Amino acid sequence: MKNILMMTVAVGALAFAAAPAMAQDGGVDLSIAGHMKGYVTWNDQDEAVGSEARSVDILRETEIHFTGETTLDNGLTVGFHTELEDDLGDGFATEESYAYFAGNWGRVNFGAEDGAAYLLQVAAPSADSNVDGIRQYISAFNADIAGVAAATEALDYDTAPTGASDKLTYITPNFNGFQAAVSYTPEVDAASRSLGVSADDEEGDLGTAYEAAVRYEGNFDAFRLAVGAGYAQVEVEEDAVAPANDDVQSWNLGANVGFGAFNIGAVYFDEENTGGVEDVNTDGFVVGVDYTTGPFVIGASYYNADDVHETAGLDAERYSGGVTYNYGPGMSFRGSVHHVQYDEAAGDDVDGTSLLLGTQINF
C-alpha cells in the first residue's frame, strides 16, 4: 500500500515534467486574496476559583493569501500558493506554502498543505461556519479560565492529523461527480527546511503518513447529494523506552442532502491514538441544517465528541444557531448563539453560552 501511494504521486509529478512548454503570458500572474473575520462577543461561562472571563470582547481571524499561477500552451497549470496569518498575536506567521500542477489528468500539490483526507472531506451545514464549521476559527469560550484541561483545542471535526506538514498529494479529475485523492508525508513532525534532511527514528515523533479520500457530488432532479470518506495513518517513531506510543489512525464519513432551499447533513469522525499516545482516542459526530432565503442563510448544528483532549476524559457538546446575511460579493454579516459544555472524567463539568455578532470580508 505504501509503495502504491508513493508511486502514484511520483507518476503524477513526472507527468507534467515530461513535456516542457512556454507560458502563454511569458510568466506567472500574481494575485493577492484573503479574509478578515471579526466579531464582538458576549460570553457567560463557568470559571475556576480566582479566574474571571471577560463578558464582552473582540475576536478576529485574518489571513493574507498570495497565489502565482500561469497556464502553459500545453494546457498545464502551474502555480504557487501561500497563506499568512495576519492578526497581531500571529506575527505574520506562515500557515501554508505549496506549489501545484494541474491538467486534465488531475492535480498535484507539493509542499506545506493539508492532505487528502481533509481536502475532500464533506462538511455539515452550520450556524456560522467560522464557529461551528469543519474547522473552528472563532470561539468565545475560554477553557483555561473555566478550569478544564489546559490548552483545550478548538471543537473541530476535520480529519487532518498531518496538518500543513510538507507532503505530496494527488487529486483525480472529477469523473461525473466522483473524485479521489492520496497523500504522502515523509515526516509530520518536521518543519519545512532547505538545508539537511530531517532526523529519523526520534522517540515519540510523528513520522511518515499516508492519506486517502473519496467524494461524490451530484444532482438528482430537485435533490442534491454530497457524500465522502477519508482516512489517514501517521506512523509513530518509537522504541522500547516509549511503549505507550502507537500509530495515529483517523477517519471520517460524511453526507449532505439538499432539497430546494434546505440542506441537512451529518459527519462522523474518529481518531485513535491522538498525538501518537496509545489508547487516547477521540470520536464524535456533528449534524447540521440550514435554510436559504434570498441573501439570508439560517442554520443550526449539534456537535458531540468524546475525549476531545489528549489527556483524555474530556467530553464536549455544542449547540449552535445563527443567521448569515450576504450583503455583497464575498461579504457577510453573521449573528449566532452557541452553548458548549465540557464534562471531565473527574466530574468537573463546565459550560458557557456566547452570542457572536460579526462580519467576514473576503478579498
Disulfide bonds with the S-S distance in Angstrom:
none
